[in-house]
Amino acid sequence: MSLPLRSDTASTAPVPQIGALRLFLLFSRIALSGFGGMPFWTRRALVERQRWLTEREFVELMAIGQLLPGPGTLNLAVMVGQRFAGGMGAMAAIAGLLGWPALIVIALGMLYQRYGALPVVHQALTGMSAVGAGLLLASGIRMAAVLSRQWCPWLFAGLAFAGVGLGRWSLIVVVGALAPLAIAAAWKELR
């Protein structure tokens, strides 16, 4: 079973046959590269390098993944794995995305417990925070380039940023308030 996508290119292009092992290896590579913003590395791997998804398909799946409970990139991995290799593909993508990071975090936790008080560790973490913010910003800009040039998506993106980023309101409250309005606006536009 594959996930239907709205994109015009998705309806005409055949879905490539990709095995569970290949999905595991790709999502392992994404996970090991994914410091500072998984969407950036995921997009780069799936859209630019492997060309398994179009830019539009990636943005659509990422948007769905962000709306579902849990981490957006993990939700995306499940959808991509399911699309290309069924249930085994979804499990392989999850294992690749979570396996190595779990082991690395355990090892880093042990190292931080022992050496965390050193000033050089604090300086390194400060530098890594800046890199992570830059990668997240770059990913957001690339994904925004795919949005339609109409005012409605940009209005809701701006309202969400204002609510969460500036107003410091809960994400649940902002999404709960904006989602019905955005759905109604999109529905009205389709009519």
N, C-alpha and C positions, 0 to 999 in steps of 0.2 A: 504494500500500500504506500503510495507516495502522497505527499502533501500538495494539494493544488495551490498554485500561485496565480495571482491576478495578472502578472506581467505578461505583455504580449510575446516576449521572447520565450517565456516558459511554455506557452501553449504550442509553439511551433518547434522548439528544439527538443530532441529526444533526451531522456534522462540517462546520463552515462551509468554504466554498470561499475560500481565501486564496492569492493569487498570490505568486510568488517575489519580486517587487519590493516588495510590502507587507511580507513577512518581512524582506527586506534593510533596509528603512527602519526597521522596528520595532527590530530588533536593533542597528542603528546608533545609534538613540536610546538604547537601553539601555546600549550600550557607552560612549556619551558622557556618560551620567548615572551610570555605574557606579562612581564612586570610592567606596572604602570598603566595598564589599560588593555584588557583582553579584546574589546571590540576592534581596536586598531590592528592587532596581530591576526585576529580571526578574519577580518575583512581582507587583509593582505593575502592570507593563505587561500581563502575560498574564492575570492573574486579575481585578484591579480595573478597569483601564481598558478593555482590549479584550474581556474576558470570553471569551477563547478557551478557557480552561481553568477548571475548578472548583478550589476550594481543595484538595480531596483529590487531584485529578489532578496539580496542581502538586507537591504534596508527594511523591506516588508517583514522578513523573518525576525530581524533584530527588534523591530517594533513590537511584534507579537511576543517575543521572548521577554521584553521589558515589562509588558503588561501582565504576564503570568506570574504567579508566586515563585519566588526563588531567584537565583542569579540569572540575569538575562543571557549571558554567554552560555551558561549551562543549558538553559532552555533551547537556545539556538542549536547547540550541539545535538541535543536529543532530536530536534526537528530535522536537521541535516542528516544525521545518522539514520533516522527512520525513512527519510525520503530515498536515500541511496541504497540502503541495505536492510531495510525492515527493522524488526525488533533487535536482532543481533547487532546491526549497525548502530542503533541508538545506544545499546549497552557498551559497545566498543568505544563510541565517541565519549561517553561519560567516563569510562575507565581511563581513557587517554587524557582527558581533561583534568581529572581529579587525582589520579594515581601518583604521578611524580610530584605534583605540588604538595600533596599530603606528606610524602616522605621528606621533602625539602623543608617544609615548615617545622616538622618535628626536629630535624637536625638543627635548623636555625634557632629554634626555641631553646634547645639545649646549649648552643653556643652563646646565645644572648643571656641566658641565666648565669653563665660563667663569666662572660666578658662585657656585659651590658653597661657597667658603670664606667667604662673607659671613655674619655672624651672623644677619641677618634671614632668610636662607634656612633656617638651622637652626631658628629659631623657627617659621617657617611650616610646616616639615615636622613639627615636634612637634605643632602644633595639628591638622594634617590627620590625624595618627595617632589622636588622640583621637576625631575625627569618624568615622573608619573603624571604630574599635572599637565606637562607639555604634550605627552602622548595622548592623554584623554582629550585635550583641546584639538589636536590634529585630527583625531578620529571623528570628533563631532563636526568639524568643518567639512571633512570629506563626505560624511553621511548627509549633511545638510545640502550639499550640492545636488543631490538627487531629488530633493523635495521639489514639488511643483512650484512654479513661479507665481502662484496665486497667493493672495493675502491671508487666506484662512489658516493654512498650516503654520504660517509664521506667527500669526496672532496667538494661536494656542501654545506654540513653543515659547513665545515671549511671556505669556501669562504663567506658564508652568515655571519658567526660570524666575520670574518675579516672585511667585508664591513660595517656592522652595528655596531659591538662592538668596533672594533679598529679604523676603518676609519671614523666612525661617519657619514656615508652616510645615506640618507633617506631609510627607509625600502621599500618604493615603488620603488625606483631606483634599489636597490639590487635585490628585487624579480622580477622586470621587466626585469632585465638583466639576472639573473640566471635561471628563470623559463623556458624560451624557450630552453635553453641549457640542463637543467635537463630533460625536456620532450623528447628532441631529443636523449639524451643518453639512457634514459629508453626505448624508442621505438627501438633504434638500438640494445639494449641488448635483447629485446623480439624477434627480428627477428632472 
